Amino acid sequence: MPEFRLIDVGEVALRCAIEGTGPLVIMVHGFPESWYSWRHQLGPVAAAGFTACALDVRGYGGSDKPHDVAAYAMERIVVDLVGVADALQPDAPAILVGHDWGAPIVWNSALTRPDRFSAVAGLSVPFSGAPQRPFTEVFREHFTAKGRFFYQEYFQEPGVAEAEAEADPRRFIETMMYSISGDVPPGAYWDKPLGATFLEGLPEPRPVPWLSEADLDYYEAEFKASGFRGPLNRYRNHERDYEWLRPWQGRTLDQPCLFIGGDRDPATTLFGAVPDPVAMMRLFAPKVEGHVLEGCGHWTQQEKPEEVNRLLVDWLRRL
């Protein structure tokens, strides 16, 4: 087991799982996860000669959980990562690795703070530059205005998605994870009308080798203790994030970058808008090295840990 430390980063304190010594690699999870989503990466990264640090993002697990929606703006989470880097490796920039929401967090941390982050890897969600408009405008144009369900629209009103998720956290997490994994049978599960609930119409989860009962026990306990408000508040900051990132529009991410996606992950193609995410990323991150894993769904480092570890450790060693 890694060592757990509570690191005060100024506005909040973050629980960090730490293993190994050497250059600092900070791992940032997505929704609905925790440091635990990096359980297969901490040991191999540490064994390769690095300090591996997987944190609970603010709002999750053992980290502080501010109430206000604005407390989960990208700008403030970037400050959190700088605080972790300053605490664990003050004299040199750190390396970032992120998945799902963690990927935009680490891409934008590296974009806006190149002095503190020397290289960055993102899993599942490719980098497409600073936004040209708030993402709320995009999904409302393509989904909401056409009477179609989109999960991020459903997440916008505080209290609605929280009530559904907190009624049975284990069922919510297991169903969500299964529904966008590489194991799910083909089906238009997400093509449903506006007004549907998140879980409505999703396939009944089946046991999968990468998500054990013990794993579900851990996630269930974490979310029963923390609730879902903080995690969902991340989705309620698209306008704030857009305004904050406007000065970086048109700028490229110039550090060495690694992207790993899955060919069955809707986020890897930005919901079908980008058939070749690696080619798209080269426009915004000229030093990107990209890989799309066959048969992999959304939960990249959990579904394909051996492949992810091989690619990640090889890239880290070449930095």
N, C-alpha and C positions, 0 to 999 in steps of 0.2 A: 504493500500500500504506500502511496505517496505521503509526504509530510503535508499537513494542512496548516496554513498560516492565514490569519486575518490581517490584511494589509490596509492601513488607513491611507486613502488616496486624496484626502481633502474633504470633499463633499460627502463621501460615503466610505465605508470599509468593505472590502471585497474578500470573500473566501477564495484562497488559491491552493490548489493541489500541486505540490512541487516535488520533482525528482531529478537527481543528477547534479552535475557541476559542469561549468563551461559556459560558452556564449548563450545568452538568454533567448528562448523561444516561447512566446506567449500564445496560448491557444484559446480561441474565443468561440463559444458554442452558439447555437441558434435556438429556435422555438420548436417544440416545447422540451428543452433539454437542460443540461447543466454541465459542470466540469466533467461529469461522468461519461459524456458522449466521447471523450478523448481517452477513455480507459485503456484502449488498445494501442494508443500512440505514446503515452507518457514513458513507458519502459524502453521501447526501441529508440526514441529520440534521446533519452538520457544515456542509454548504452552507447550511442553514437558520439558522445562527448559534449552534450549540451545540457543546460539547465532547462528542463521542460516544466512549464507552468501553465496549468489549465485552470482558468478562473470561472467562478460563477458571475455572470453579468449582473449588474445591479438589478434588483427585483427578483432574483432567483436564489434558491437554495440557502446557503449560509451567508450571502451578501446582504447588505442593507437594502431596504425596499421603500424608497420614497413614495408618497401617495400621488403627488401631482403628475398629470400627464406630461407636462413640460420637462419634468425631471428625467425623462427617457429620450430626450432629443439626442441626435447623433453627436452633436458638439460636446455634450456633457459626458457621453460614454467614451469618446476619444480622449478626453481629459483623464478619465479613469485609467485607460491603458497607459497613458504617459506616466501616471502616478505609479502604476505597477512597475514599469520600466525603471523609473527613477529610484524606486525602493530596492529593486533587486539587482540592477546593473546601472548605477548612476554615471559611470565613466565612459560608456559606449552605447551606441544605438542597439536596439533589440530587433529580433525577427518576429514577424507576426504570422499566425495561421488562423484562419476562420472558416466556419461552415454555416450555411443558411444565413440567418441575420448576421452571424459572425463574419461572413465574407464581406458584405458591404461595410461593416464596421471596420475591418482591418484594411480594406482597400482605401477607405476614406481617411483612416488614421495615417497610413503611409503617404497618401496624397498631400494631406495638410500639415503633417509633421515629419518631413523627410530627415530632419535633424535627429529624431529619436528612433526612427524605424528604418533599418537599412535594407530590408528585403521583406517580401510579403507573399503568402500563399493563400489562395481562396478555394474552397471546395463548394461545389454545387452552383453557386451564383457568380457568373463572370462579371468583370468590371466593364462598365460602359460609359465611363466618364462622369463628371459632375452633371446632375440632371438638368435638362433644359426646361422642365416644368415639373410641378409636384406630381408624384405618382398617383395621387388621388384623382387628378384630372385625367390621367391615362386610363385607369380602370373604370372610371365613371363613364368615359366616352365609349369604351369597348364592351362594357358589361352592364353597368347599372342603367344607363340610358336606353339599353335594348331589352331591359327586363330580365337580365340574366344574373344569376348568382355569381359573386366573386368573394372569396373568403376574406379579403382585406376590407371590403365594404362591410361585411358582416361584423368585423372586428372593430369598426369605428366607434359605435355608440357604447360608452362605458357601461358595464354591467350586463350587457346582453350575452356576449360570448363567455364572460366569466361565469354566469349562472349555468350555462350548458356544460362547460368544462368542469366546474367544481362540483356538480351533482354527482359525478363519478370520474375522478381524475384518471384512474387506471383505464377505464373504457375509452375515454377521450384520447389519451396518449397512444394506446395500442391501436385503436382504429385509425387515427391520423397517420401513424407511422406505417402501418400496413398499406394504407390506401395509396401512398405515393412511393412505395418501395419497388424494387425490381422484381418482387415475388408476386405482385398482384396480377390476377388475370386481366386481360384486356376488357375495357368497359368505359363508358362515358359517365363515370360516377360524379364528376364535377359539373356536368352539363345539366344544371337544374335552374328553376326559375328564381328570380328575386323574391325574397321572403322565406326561402327555405332556411333551415338551420344548418349548422356546419356538418353535423353527423348524418343528416338526412340523406339517404340514398347511397351512403358509402358501404363498401362490401364488408361482410362480417370477417373480422381478422382470423387468420389461421396461424398456427405456430410456425415461426420462421427461425432458422438456425442462429441468426445474428441478434435476436432479441429474446432472451431467456426469461423465465418466470422471475428469476432473481433480479434481472435487469429491470423488469416491470415493477417489482417490489420497491426497488430503489427510487425510480422515477415517481411512483405513486406516493411514497412517503415524503419525498421532497415537495411535491405540489400540494399535498394535503397540508403541509406545514406553511408553505409560502403563499398559496393561492395563485391566481392567474392574472391579477390586475397589473402588476409591474411588467410581466412579459408581454401582455397585450398592449400596454401603453406604447411600446416601441412602434407599433403599427399606426399610432395616432399622432405621429410627428412628421408626416411627409411634408407639410407646408413649412414647418420650422427648418427641417433638414434642407429643403430647397433654398430657402433664403440664406442659410448659413453657407452653403456651398457655392452660391452664385459667383463669388470672386475666383473660384477655381474652374469655372466653365472654360473649356477649350484647352486646359492644361493636361499634360500627359503624366502618367505614373512612371517615373524613370528608374526606380529601383528594380533589381532582379525580381521577377514575379513567377509564381507557379500557379497554374489552374488545373484542378482535377474535377471533372464532372462525370455524370452517368448518362448513358444513352437512353435510359428510361426515366430520367428526372425531368419533369416539366420546367424546373427552374434553370436547368443548364441551357435550354434554348430560349429562356425568357418567355415561357409559355407559347412557344412556337414562332416567335417573332425573329429569332436569330438561329437559322439552321446550323451555322458553323460558329460556335462561340469563341473558339480559339482565334480564328481569322478576324472576327469582330474585335476581340481584345487587343490584337496587335495595333489597331488604330489608336488605342488609348493607353496601352502599356507596351512599348516597343520591345522590352526585354522579357516578354512572357514566354514561358515554356508550358505547353498545354497538353492535357491527356483527357480523353473521354473513355470511361471504362465500360466495357460491354456487359450488359445484363445488370447494370447498377442503377438503382433508383435514387431517391433523394438523400438517403441517410449514408452518405458516401463512406465516411471513415468507420462506420459501424457495420455496414453491409459488406464492404470489401477491405477489411483492415490490413491484410497482408499486402495487397496491391498498393494501397495508399501508403503504407509504411515504407515499402520499397522505393516508391517514387519520391516520397517526402524526404527520407533520409539521404537518398542519393543527391537530391537537389541541395539539401542543407550542407552536405559535405563539399559540394562544389562551389559554395559561395566564397 
